[in-house]
Amino acid sequence: MNTLRWIALTLTTGLGPFGAAAVAQLAPEIGYVHPAGGQVGSTVEVVLGGYDWTPDMQLFVHDSRVQIELFGPPSPVLITEPPYWFGAKARGYAWPLPREFRARLTIPADVEPGFVRWQVANANGVSPTGVLHLTRTPEVIEDLRRTTAQELPDLPVIVSGQIRRIEEIDHYTIRPRHNGMVTVELLAHALTSPTNPMSLHGVLQVHHEQDQKVADCTASEGNDLTTSFRVEAGRGYRISLHDLDFAGDRSYVYRLLIHPGPRVMAAYPAGGKRGERRMVEFVGRGIETGADAMETVTREITFPADEANSTFEYVLETPQGPSRPYQFFLSDYPEHVGGQTITELPAAVTGRLDKPFQTDRYAVTMKQGEVWQINARSQTSGPALDLDLTIISPDGTELAGIDDVPGSTDPELLFTAPADGVYRIDISDRSSHSGHQAAAYRISFERPEEGFSLRLPESLSIPLGTTVKLPVAVTRRGSFQGPVPLQIEGFPSGVTTASNLVIPEMQNELVIDLVCAPDVAVSASLARITARAAGRNAKPLTSSKPMVMAITMKPRIKITPEGLDDVSKVRRGSTHLFPLNIQRTEGFDGEITLEMTAKQQRHRQGLASDEMIVPSSVTRVEYPIFVPEWMETTKTSRMILNGAIRVPDPQGNIRTLLQRMELRLGILPEGAILKLGSKPAEYSVPIGGQLSIPLTVSCLPEFREPIRIELVPQEFQQGLVSADSITLRQGESSTSLSVWVTDDPGLIGPQDLLFRATAYQEGKWLVKSETTVVLEVTAKAPATAATAR
């Protein structure tokens, strides 16, 4: 696994200092959405993966026109699937354990395509934002039951899928109607919730039907990928996708945008002056002849004069069909291409770093006291450049140097010229993505526009009956230093604040006291803070930000292991009872549901437990945890629990509170109680036939419980493969099961048959062992009865 991924795992995620819930109280988190969006004008059934959600969730989409509605019960807590249970990866990252919720995503036709943010809240707090991706392109969902490459319909199309397990590779086949170029875009990192430090780093390959490779590309750290390749009409092309480290998880959702036509990778200039008509050079794969090579074409473009927009999307028409839209900047000043000298500002220049480790230098004339907003932006549609900008004074002194601004690999700064003269601007690339003719960047020099923007936390938790502080900051631009009046709309009922809120003149922050009454309903809402101020010549200046506010309730329980952080030796394949102490507070004396928490530590190899109900008034319980037979005996594993309780709020509404257990339950596996085995042999049977599979059982001498042996069909084998179960009594160590297969041709080939032996200590605590037998299902019955060879 690459280094930056492991660094990401060490980062602390959560609500931040202003959205934190009470100590150890668990705010919900968004894990993933599948499919991760939908087509505008449609209603889509989706699965939401949530961490530490409760039955009384509230969902908020930042665009009020888009709706998400839950329906149906949640799944149990989902354990990470094999083969993470085995080998080196079993010792790695403890993947979060979600519950899955079915939901309807409704997207009206008047919603613009793009990304929309959403959040969830309950009586424990508010989640960070998740992302939905909305498009106008027809959509297909990955077929999890397929055993061959999934055939896709006519292009363009979007495929929503998941890389659910390690070593998984998803395959799709397209059959283009026309010769020319096809472009594939992968969205995965862009869909990732900030509480999921891991995401799919895609490796995408394309082969035509003779298995010749026509495309091969890898997503760089923190970026998704786009690739284009030439196709022939009617020929099949297999698109394969997997993770860079062959990792996988339910949260590894992706969207593949597959569309006919070439891809514009850069344009010179990358911006246009409003209302200007000029020639633009485009660089891209196959944009002139359709060849699978970098090509250039020149077109005359009239840039729109509309002042309401800062960007402009242009579709390049080519002999191979229209390209994907290329986005230009719009400005009110000259847009230069290359060159070394800029004598008049404001201005912008588009350059290219077409040689590795190249540094471009510009001579820019400035006057003393002038203030300029200098922004550099990567303008290639491939992996982004990581730009580095340096300003050198007329006497050769380095005055400023900047690499990245937060959340970007692009530099920007506000620069005041200390004297008249010609300043040198150096621009270079710290990544390995330059060194070609599409390695474009744009530097702009603008007078800081008078105005401001608001900064505030994306969520806020307000404990019932308390006062919390909400910091609202303003970033001023240009010469604006005036007062900034604030207006807040959409508070939860019962939350109030002072009127006439104003960030004073020359100041940049106001801390607002929010007061929550002690007798109100516990709920959440999507609030909006809007600032309206007057600039020069009474020009109206406005900024607005949404945030989810939630009223929360105090914890009522505290759970600790009786042995504190001790480690217990546990027989593999058996159930162990861990003693827990429960402290009840705030007068709570009701039932408690114990369950696995979502964010575990050193929780590996299928370690699992079911929910357990703790009756009213009970303060000590023994919690059963099942330890699978394949757990390694050379290392410890851990489990952390939640306690969920249902309590009424002051208005009588039942709310669910989650409390995370203090410390952990430690497990060191040792030898198994029970072992199911099979004879090493090759087995075959024709479709519609029957076969007897011999099995053996061994167990500890003191274990005397009856043992039930059964066939456990895989999902796609349901109704197609069957066997009667058998119960062994004390002293019996061998048996056989008769297996029947239907005459379904889909069974032809090797089939993994999973056999399971189960018993119960003291009549109630599960003991389990499993074994797999490979059965070859043939098309025709042999002349004699099928037997083991």
Secondary structure as the mmCIF struct_conf table of DSSP 4:
data_model
#
loop_
_struct_conf.conf_type_id
_struct_conf.id
_struct_conf.beg_label_comp_id
_struct_conf.beg_label_asym_id
_struct_conf.beg_label_seq_id
_struct_conf.end_label_comp_id
_struct_conf.end_label_asym_id
_struct_conf.end_label_seq_id
HELX_RH_AL_P HELX_RH_AL_P1 THR A 3 LEU A 9
TURN_TY1_P TURN_TY1_P1 THR A 10 THR A 10
BEND BEND1 LEU A 11 LEU A 11
BEND BEND2 GLY A 14 LEU A 15
TURN_TY1_P TURN_TY1_P2 PRO A 17 GLY A 19
BEND BEND3 ALA A 22 ALA A 22
TURN_TY1_P TURN_TY1_P3 VAL A 23 ALA A 24
STRN STRN1 GLN A 25 GLN A 25
STRN STRN2 GLU A 29 HIS A 34
BEND BEND4 PRO A 35 PRO A 35
STRN STRN3 GLY A 37 GLN A 39
TURN_TY1_P TURN_TY1_P4 VAL A 40 GLY A 41
STRN STRN4 SER A 42 TYR A 51
BEND BEND5 ASP A 52 ASP A 52
TURN_TY1_P TURN_TY1_P5 PRO A 55 ASP A 56
STRN STRN5 GLN A 58 VAL A 61
BEND BEND6 HIS A 62 ASP A 63
TURN_TY1_P TURN_TY1_P6 SER A 64 ARG A 65
BEND BEND7 VAL A 66 VAL A 66
STRN STRN6 GLN A 67 LEU A 70
BEND BEND8 GLY A 72 GLY A 72
HELX_LH_PP_P HELX_LH_PP_P1 PRO A 73 GLU A 81
TURN_TY1_P TURN_TY1_P7 PRO A 82 TRP A 85
BEND BEND9 PHE A 86 GLY A 87
HELX_RH_3T_P HELX_RH_3T_P1 ALA A 88 ARG A 91
BEND BEND10 GLY A 92 GLY A 92
STRN STRN7 ARG A 99 ILE A 107
TURN_TY1_P TURN_TY1_P8 ALA A 109 ASP A 110
BEND BEND11 VAL A 111 VAL A 111
HELX_LH_PP_P HELX_LH_PP_P2 GLU A 112 GLU A 112
BEND BEND12 PRO A 113 PRO A 113
STRN STRN8 GLY A 114 ASN A 122
TURN_TY1_P TURN_TY1_P9 ALA A 123 ASN A 124
STRN STRN9 GLY A 125 VAL A 126
HELX_LH_PP_P HELX_LH_PP_P3 SER A 127 THR A 129
STRN STRN10 GLY A 130 THR A 135
BEND BEND13 ARG A 136 THR A 137
STRN STRN11 GLU A 139 ILE A 141
TURN_TY1_P TURN_TY1_P10 LEU A 144 ARG A 145
BEND BEND14 THR A 147 THR A 148
HELX_LH_PP_P HELX_LH_PP_P4 ALA A 149 ALA A 149
STRN STRN12 GLN A 150 GLU A 151
HELX_LH_PP_P HELX_LH_PP_P5 LEU A 152 LEU A 152
BEND BEND15 ASP A 154 PRO A 156
STRN STRN13 VAL A 157 GLN A 162
BEND BEND16 ARG A 165 ARG A 165
TURN_TY1_P TURN_TY1_P11 ILE A 166 GLU A 167
STRN STRN14 ASP A 170 ILE A 174
BEND BEND17 ARG A 177 ASN A 179
STRN STRN15 GLY A 180 LEU A 187
BEND BEND18 ALA A 188 ALA A 188
HELX_RH_3T_P HELX_RH_3T_P2 HIS A 189 LEU A 191
TURN_TY1_P TURN_TY1_P12 PRO A 194 THR A 195
STRN STRN16 GLY A 202 HIS A 208
TURN_TY1_P TURN_TY1_P13 GLU A 209 GLN A 210
STRN STRN17 LYS A 213 THR A 218
HELX_LH_PP_P HELX_LH_PP_P6 ALA A 219 SER A 220
TURN_TY1_P TURN_TY1_P14 GLU A 221 GLY A 222
STRN STRN18 LEU A 225 VAL A 231
TURN_TY1_P TURN_TY1_P15 ALA A 233 GLY A 234
STRN STRN19 TYR A 237 ASP A 243
TURN_TY1_P TURN_TY1_P16 LEU A 244 ASP A 245
BEND BEND19 PHE A 246 PHE A 246
TURN_TY1_P TURN_TY1_P17 ARG A 250 SER A 251
STRN STRN20 VAL A 253 PRO A 260
BEND BEND20 GLY A 261 GLY A 261
STRN STRN21 ARG A 263 TYR A 268
BEND BEND21 PRO A 269 ALA A 270
STRN STRN22 GLY A 271 LYS A 273
TURN_TY1_P TURN_TY1_P18 ARG A 274 GLY A 275
STRN STRN23 ARG A 277 ARG A 285
TURN_TY1_P TURN_TY1_P19 GLY A 286 GLY A 286
BEND BEND22 ILE A 287 THR A 289
BEND BEND23 ASP A 292 ALA A 293
STRN STRN24 MET A 294 THR A 302
HELX_LH_PP_P HELX_LH_PP_P7 PHE A 303 PRO A 304
TURN_TY1_P TURN_TY1_P20 GLU A 307 ALA A 308
BEND BEND24 SER A 310 SER A 310
STRN STRN25 THR A 311 TYR A 314
HELX_LH_PP_P HELX_LH_PP_P8 VAL A 315 LEU A 316
STRN STRN26 GLU A 317 THR A 318
TURN_TY1_P TURN_TY1_P21 PRO A 319 GLN A 320
STRN STRN27 GLY A 321 PRO A 322
HELX_LH_PP_P HELX_LH_PP_P9 SER A 323 PRO A 325
STRN STRN28 TYR A 326 SER A 331
BEND BEND25 ASP A 332 TYR A 333
STRN STRN29 GLU A 335 VAL A 337
BEND BEND26 GLY A 338 GLY A 338
BEND BEND27 GLN A 340 GLN A 340
STRN STRN30 THR A 341 ILE A 342
BEND BEND28 GLU A 344 PRO A 346
STRN STRN31 ALA A 347 ARG A 352
BEND BEND29 LYS A 355 LYS A 355
TURN_TY1_P TURN_TY1_P22 PRO A 356 PHE A 357
STRN STRN32 THR A 359 MET A 366
TURN_TY1_P TURN_TY1_P23 GLN A 368 GLY A 369
STRN STRN33 VAL A 371 SER A 378
BEND BEND30 SER A 381 PRO A 383
HELX_LH_PP_P HELX_LH_PP_P10 ALA A 384 LEU A 385
STRN STRN34 LEU A 387 ILE A 392
TURN_TY1_P TURN_TY1_P24 PRO A 394 ASP A 395
BEND BEND31 GLY A 396 GLY A 396
STRN STRN35 GLU A 398 ILE A 402
TURN_TY1_P TURN_TY1_P25 PRO A 406 GLY A 407
BEND BEND32 THR A 409 THR A 409
STRN STRN36 GLU A 412 THR A 416
BEND BEND33 PRO A 418 ASP A 420
STRN STRN37 GLY A 421 ASP A 429
BEND BEND34 ARG A 430 SER A 432
BEND BEND35 GLY A 435 HIS A 436
TURN_TY1_P TURN_TY1_P26 GLN A 437 ALA A 438
STRN STRN38 ALA A 440 GLU A 446
HELX_LH_PP_P HELX_LH_PP_P11 ARG A 447 GLU A 449
BEND BEND36 GLU A 450 GLU A 450
STRN STRN39 GLY A 451 ARG A 455
BEND BEND37 GLU A 458 GLU A 458
STRN STRN40 SER A 459 PRO A 463
TURN_TY1_P TURN_TY1_P27 LEU A 464 GLY A 465
STRN STRN41 THR A 467 ARG A 477
TURN_TY1_P TURN_TY1_P28 GLY A 478 SER A 479
BEND BEND38 GLY A 482 GLY A 482
STRN STRN42 VAL A 484 GLU A 489
HELX_LH_PP_P HELX_LH_PP_P12 PHE A 491 PRO A 492
TURN_TY1_P TURN_TY1_P29 SER A 493 GLY A 494
STRN STRN43 VAL A 495 THR A 496
BEND BEND39 SER A 499 ASN A 500
STRN STRN44 VAL A 502 ILE A 503
HELX_LH_PP_P HELX_LH_PP_P13 PRO A 504 PRO A 504
TURN_TY1_P TURN_TY1_P30 GLU A 505 MET A 506
STRN STRN45 GLU A 509 CYS A 516
TURN_TY1_P TURN_TY1_P31 PRO A 518 ASP A 519
BEND BEND40 VAL A 520 VAL A 520
STRN STRN46 ALA A 524 ALA A 534
HELX_RH_3T_P HELX_RH_3T_P3 ARG A 536 ALA A 538
STRN STRN47 PRO A 540 THR A 552
STRN STRN48 ILE A 557 PRO A 561
TURN_TY1_P TURN_TY1_P32 GLU A 562 ASP A 565
STRN STRN49 VAL A 567 ARG A 571
TURN_TY1_P TURN_TY1_P33 ARG A 572 GLY A 573
STRN STRN50 SER A 574 ARG A 584
TURN_TY1_P TURN_TY1_P34 GLU A 586 GLY A 587
BEND BEND41 GLY A 590 GLY A 590
STRN STRN51 ILE A 592 MET A 596
BEND BEND42 ALA A 598 LYS A 599
BEND BEND43 GLN A 601 ARG A 602
TURN_TY1_P TURN_TY1_P35 GLN A 605 GLY A 606
STRN STRN52 ALA A 608 ALA A 608
STRN STRN53 MET A 612 VAL A 614
HELX_LH_PP_P HELX_LH_PP_P14 PRO A 615 PRO A 615
TURN_TY1_P TURN_TY1_P36 SER A 616 SER A 617
STRN STRN54 ARG A 620 VAL A 627
TURN_TY1_P TURN_TY1_P37 GLU A 629 TRP A 630
TURN_TY1_P TURN_TY1_P38 THR A 633 THR A 634
BEND BEND44 LYS A 635 LYS A 635
STRN STRN55 SER A 637 MET A 639
STRN STRN56 LEU A 641 PRO A 648
TURN_TY1_P TURN_TY1_P39 PRO A 650 GLN A 651
BEND BEND45 GLY A 652 GLY A 652
STRN STRN57 ILE A 654 ARG A 660
HELX_LH_PP_P HELX_LH_PP_P15 MET A 661 MET A 661
BEND BEND46 GLU A 662 LEU A 663
STRN STRN58 LEU A 665 GLU A 670
BEND BEND47 ILE A 673 ILE A 673
STRN STRN59 LEU A 674 SER A 678
STRN STRN60 TYR A 683 PRO A 686
TURN_TY1_P TURN_TY1_P40 ILE A 687 GLY A 688
STRN STRN61 GLN A 690 CYS A 699
TURN_TY1_P TURN_TY1_P41 PRO A 701 GLU A 702
STRN STRN62 ILE A 707 LEU A 711
HELX_RH_3T_P HELX_RH_3T_P4 GLU A 715 GLN A 717
TURN_TY1_P TURN_TY1_P42 GLN A 718 LEU A 720
STRN STRN63 VAL A 721 ALA A 723
STRN STRN64 ILE A 726 LEU A 728
TURN_TY1_P TURN_TY1_P43 GLN A 730 GLY A 731
STRN STRN65 SER A 734 VAL A 741
BEND BEND48 ASP A 743 ASP A 743
HELX_RH_3T_P HELX_RH_3T_P5 PRO A 745 LEU A 747
STRN STRN66 GLY A 749 GLN A 761
TURN_TY1_P TURN_TY1_P44 GLU A 762 LYS A 764
STRN STRN67 TRP A 765 THR A 778
BEND BEND49 ALA A 779 LYS A 780
BEND BEND50 ALA A 783 THR A 784
#
